[in-house]
Amino acid sequence: MRAAALRHVTQSGFSRRIQALEAWARQPLVDREVQPVRLTPAGERVFQVATRVLAHLDTLAHELHATQIERHLRIAAPHLLSQNFFPHWIPRIRQRVGGLNVAIQSLGFLNCLEQLSSGEADLVAGVADVSGAIWQFLPNALRPSPEQIMVVGHDRLIPLSAADQSGRPIHEVGRAENQVLDYWDDCSLNWSLAIARQSWPPQRMRRIGQNRFPEGLRLMALSGMGAAWLPESMTGEDRAKGMLVPAASPDFFVDLDIVLIWPKGAPGILAARLLEQAALLSETEIRR
């Protein structure tokens, strides 16, 4: 009764299963003449072989599952790229790489690189100043070499402010004291911005708000709190409607590269296929 209960079947149902197995083996597998019942020598052999078979099937299931996972290219990327770059870039790559399935995980840039280092991501996407100076902000263990980086797109940070009734910026860079909204210190966009500010004329900037995400700074800028350096890729509609206007000349814009980074050594098979097609796509766009 206990054996049947453990297998969530009735006693009669359990007995029928044993009888069916004995019919297959063409000999008794259970000694019913003793109490408690035990396996016959033939039953012991069947049990040992069945145990090994189940172990092999379990291993096979794990291998098949791993194969399915490997068919998905894992890309770790900051939220900005997950929302504003990949939705239009990935379909173009998929046209070139048939059957490519991509799983994108949105994380902070440092967390993305940690995922790459630990093998939990196949590629990392990021945004860097065009000089590549932001890599100095990274720990040595996570710092990629130039051979691990491919530029696949471009963006820029534009100082933007809400507009007054005449359409002029409420907060303008270059005034006696600028009210600015900044990224958190551990944000990669803040690193690029900090590098650019080193080459600008001295400015009196009063930081009145911070956010880790560009979308958060965008909402703060729309409310009139201050000027914020926001990605051009995410503010097109706001600028077209006059809700956000440039708060400085193009001298204060920050050019950015969108990059893909792969692990030290060689990228995986799927990553290599994507990188190859990404390079061809970039060449096609340059020729245009």
C-alpha positions as CSV (number, residue, x, y, z in Angstrom):
1,M,0.0,0.0,0.0
2,R,2.8,2.4,0.9
3,A,4.6,1.8,-2.4
4,A,1.4,2.5,-4.3
5,A,0.7,5.7,-2.3
6,L,4.3,7.0,-3.0
7,R,3.6,6.7,-6.7
8,H,0.1,8.3,-6.4
9,V,-1.7,5.1,-7.7
10,T,-4.1,2.6,-6.1
11,Q,-2.8,-0.7,-4.8
12,S,-4.6,-2.5,-7.7
13,G,-3.2,-0.1,-10.2
14,F,0.4,-0.6,-8.9
15,S,-0.1,-4.4,-9.0
16,R,-1.2,-4.2,-12.6
17,R,2.0,-2.3,-13.5
18,I,4.2,-4.9,-11.9
19,Q,2.3,-7.7,-13.7
20,A,2.7,-5.9,-17.0
21,L,6.5,-5.6,-16.4
22,E,6.7,-9.3,-15.5
23,A,4.8,-10.2,-18.7
24,W,7.4,-8.1,-20.6
25,A,10.3,-9.9,-18.8
26,R,8.5,-13.3,-19.1
27,Q,9.4,-14.2,-15.5
28,P,8.5,-13.2,-11.9
29,L,10.3,-10.0,-10.8
30,V,8.8,-9.9,-7.2
31,D,8.9,-12.8,-4.7
32,R,5.4,-12.8,-3.3
33,E,6.1,-15.9,-1.0
34,V,7.9,-13.8,1.6
35,Q,6.9,-10.8,3.8
36,P,7.8,-8.1,3.1
37,V,7.9,-8.9,-0.6
38,R,11.3,-8.5,-2.3
39,L,12.8,-8.6,-5.8
40,T,13.7,-11.9,-7.4
41,P,17.2,-12.1,-8.9
42,A,15.7,-11.2,-12.2
43,G,13.9,-8.3,-10.6
44,E,17.2,-7.1,-9.2
45,R,18.8,-7.1,-12.6
46,V,15.9,-5.2,-14.1
47,F,16.0,-2.7,-11.3
48,Q,19.8,-2.0,-11.8
49,V,19.5,-1.6,-15.6
50,A,16.4,0.6,-15.2
51,T,18.2,2.8,-12.7
52,R,21.1,3.3,-15.2
53,V,18.7,4.0,-18.1
54,L,16.8,6.6,-16.1
55,A,20.1,8.3,-15.2
56,H,21.1,8.4,-18.9
57,L,17.7,9.8,-19.8
58,D,18.0,12.5,-17.2
59,T,21.5,13.4,-18.5
60,L,20.0,13.5,-22.1
61,A,17.2,15.8,-21.0
62,H,19.8,18.2,-19.5
63,E,21.9,18.1,-22.7
64,L,18.9,18.8,-24.8
65,H,17.8,21.7,-22.6
66,A,21.4,23.1,-22.8
67,T,21.3,22.8,-26.6
68,Q,18.0,24.8,-26.6
69,I,19.5,27.5,-24.4
70,E,22.6,27.7,-26.6
71,R,20.4,28.6,-29.6
72,H,19.5,31.9,-27.8
73,L,22.2,34.5,-28.0
74,R,22.4,36.2,-24.6
75,I,23.1,39.9,-24.7
76,A,23.4,42.1,-21.6
77,A,22.7,45.7,-22.2
78,P,21.8,49.0,-20.4
79,H,18.2,50.0,-20.4
80,L,18.8,52.7,-22.9
81,L,19.9,50.3,-25.6
82,S,17.2,47.7,-24.8
83,Q,14.6,50.4,-25.4
84,N,16.0,52.6,-28.1
85,F,18.6,50.6,-30.1
86,F,17.8,46.8,-30.2
87,P,14.1,47.0,-31.2
88,H,15.1,48.3,-34.7
89,W,18.6,46.8,-34.9
90,I,18.0,43.2,-34.0
91,P,15.3,42.7,-36.8
92,R,17.9,43.9,-39.4
93,I,20.5,41.4,-38.0
94,R,17.9,38.6,-38.0
95,Q,17.3,39.2,-41.7
96,R,21.0,38.3,-42.2
97,V,21.3,35.5,-39.6
98,G,18.5,33.1,-40.2
99,G,17.0,31.5,-37.1
100,L,18.9,33.7,-34.6
101,N,17.0,34.0,-31.3
102,V,18.2,36.8,-29.0
103,A,17.6,37.2,-25.3
104,I,18.4,40.7,-24.0
105,Q,18.8,41.3,-20.3
106,S,18.6,45.0,-19.2
107,L,21.2,45.8,-16.5
108,G,23.6,48.5,-15.4
109,F,26.7,48.6,-17.5
110,L,29.0,47.2,-14.7
111,N,26.5,44.4,-14.1
112,C,26.5,43.6,-17.8
113,L,30.3,43.2,-17.8
114,E,30.1,41.0,-14.7
115,Q,27.6,38.8,-16.6
116,L,30.0,38.5,-19.5
117,S,32.9,37.7,-17.2
118,S,31.0,34.9,-15.4
119,G,29.7,33.4,-18.7
120,E,26.1,34.4,-18.1
121,A,26.1,36.6,-21.2
122,D,27.5,36.0,-24.7
123,L,27.8,39.7,-25.6
124,V,27.5,43.0,-23.8
125,A,26.2,46.2,-25.5
126,G,27.2,49.5,-24.2
127,V,27.6,53.2,-24.9
128,A,31.0,54.9,-24.7
129,D,32.6,58.2,-25.6
130,V,34.2,58.1,-29.0
131,S,37.7,58.4,-27.6
132,G,37.1,55.2,-25.5
133,A,38.3,57.0,-22.4
134,I,35.4,55.6,-20.2
135,W,37.2,52.3,-19.9
136,Q,39.4,53.9,-17.3
137,F,36.4,53.9,-15.0
138,L,36.2,50.1,-15.0
139,P,38.0,47.6,-12.8
140,N,41.0,45.9,-14.6
141,A,39.2,42.5,-14.5
142,L,36.2,43.9,-16.4
143,R,38.1,46.3,-18.8
144,P,37.8,45.1,-22.4
145,S,40.8,45.3,-24.8
146,P,40.3,47.1,-28.2
147,E,40.2,43.6,-29.8
148,Q,37.1,42.8,-27.9
149,I,35.1,45.8,-29.0
150,M,33.0,46.5,-32.2
151,V,31.3,49.8,-32.9
152,V,27.8,49.1,-34.3
153,G,26.0,52.5,-34.0
154,H,26.2,56.0,-32.7
155,D,24.3,58.4,-30.5
156,R,25.0,61.6,-28.6
157,L,24.1,63.4,-25.5
158,I,22.4,66.7,-26.0
159,P,21.9,69.3,-23.3
160,L,18.1,69.8,-23.2
161,S,15.8,72.0,-21.2
162,A,12.1,72.6,-21.0
163,A,11.1,75.7,-23.0
164,D,9.5,78.9,-21.8
165,Q,6.5,80.5,-23.6
166,S,8.8,82.0,-26.2
167,G,10.3,78.6,-27.0
168,R,13.7,79.4,-25.4
169,P,15.3,77.1,-22.8
170,I,14.3,77.7,-19.2
171,H,17.8,76.6,-18.2
172,E,20.6,77.5,-20.5
173,V,24.3,76.4,-20.2
174,G,26.5,79.5,-20.0
175,R,24.4,81.6,-17.7
176,A,25.7,82.8,-14.4
177,E,24.7,79.5,-12.7
178,N,23.2,76.5,-14.5
179,Q,20.7,74.2,-12.9
180,V,21.6,70.8,-14.1
181,L,20.3,67.2,-13.8
182,D,23.0,64.5,-13.7
183,Y,23.4,60.8,-13.9
184,W,24.5,58.8,-10.9
185,D,28.3,58.5,-10.6
186,D,28.3,54.7,-11.4
187,C,26.3,55.3,-14.7
188,S,28.4,54.9,-17.9
189,L,26.7,57.9,-19.4
190,N,27.9,60.0,-16.5
191,W,31.5,58.8,-17.3
192,S,31.3,60.0,-20.9
193,L,29.8,63.3,-19.7
194,A,32.5,63.8,-17.1
195,I,35.2,63.2,-19.7
196,A,33.6,65.7,-22.1
197,R,33.3,68.4,-19.3
198,Q,37.0,68.3,-18.8
199,S,37.5,70.0,-22.2
200,W,34.7,72.6,-21.9
201,P,35.2,76.2,-20.6
202,P,34.7,76.4,-16.9
203,Q,31.0,76.4,-16.0
204,R,29.1,77.1,-12.8
205,M,26.7,74.2,-12.6
206,R,24.5,73.5,-9.7
207,R,23.3,69.9,-9.6
208,I,19.8,69.8,-8.3
209,G,18.8,66.3,-9.2
210,Q,20.2,62.9,-10.2
211,N,18.8,59.7,-11.7
212,R,20.4,56.4,-12.8
213,F,18.3,56.3,-16.0
214,P,18.0,58.7,-18.9
215,E,14.3,58.3,-18.9
216,G,14.2,59.5,-15.3
217,L,16.3,62.6,-16.2
218,R,14.0,63.2,-19.2
219,L,10.9,63.4,-17.0
220,M,12.7,65.8,-14.6
221,A,13.9,68.0,-17.5
222,L,10.3,68.1,-18.9
223,S,9.1,69.3,-15.5
224,G,11.4,72.3,-15.8
225,M,13.8,71.3,-12.9
226,G,17.0,71.9,-14.9
227,A,19.0,71.1,-18.0
228,A,20.0,67.4,-18.7
229,W,22.3,65.8,-21.2
230,L,19.9,63.3,-22.8
231,P,20.5,60.7,-25.6
232,E,19.4,62.1,-29.0
233,S,17.9,58.6,-29.8
234,M,15.2,58.9,-27.1
235,T,14.3,62.6,-27.3
236,G,13.3,63.0,-31.0
237,E,9.6,63.4,-30.3
238,D,10.1,65.8,-27.4
239,R,12.4,68.0,-29.6
240,A,10.1,67.9,-32.6
241,K,7.2,69.1,-30.4
242,G,9.3,71.8,-28.7
243,M,8.8,70.2,-25.3
244,L,12.6,70.0,-24.9
245,V,15.0,72.4,-26.6
246,P,18.8,72.6,-26.8
247,A,20.2,74.3,-23.7
248,A,23.6,74.9,-25.3
249,S,25.4,75.0,-28.7
250,P,26.7,71.8,-30.3
251,D,30.1,72.5,-28.7
252,F,28.5,71.0,-25.6
253,F,27.1,67.9,-27.3
254,V,28.8,64.6,-26.4
255,D,29.3,62.1,-29.3
256,L,28.9,58.4,-28.3
257,D,29.6,55.0,-29.9
258,I,27.3,52.1,-29.4
259,V,29.6,49.0,-29.0
260,L,29.4,45.3,-28.7
261,I,31.9,43.6,-26.4
262,W,32.7,39.8,-26.3
263,P,34.6,37.7,-23.7
264,K,38.4,37.6,-23.6
265,G,39.5,35.1,-26.3
266,A,37.1,34.2,-29.0
267,P,33.3,34.9,-29.1
268,G,31.0,31.9,-29.2
269,I,29.6,30.5,-32.4
270,L,26.3,32.5,-32.3
271,A,28.0,35.6,-31.1
272,A,30.6,35.3,-34.0
273,R,27.8,35.0,-36.5
274,L,26.1,38.1,-35.2
275,L,29.4,40.1,-35.1
276,E,30.2,39.1,-38.7
277,Q,26.8,40.3,-39.9
278,A,27.0,43.4,-37.7
279,A,30.3,44.4,-39.4
280,L,28.8,43.9,-42.8
281,L,25.7,45.9,-41.9
282,S,27.9,48.8,-40.7
283,E,29.9,48.7,-43.9
284,T,26.7,48.9,-45.9
285,E,25.5,51.9,-44.0
286,I,28.8,53.7,-44.4
287,R,28.7,53.2,-48.2
288,R,25.3,54.8,-48.2
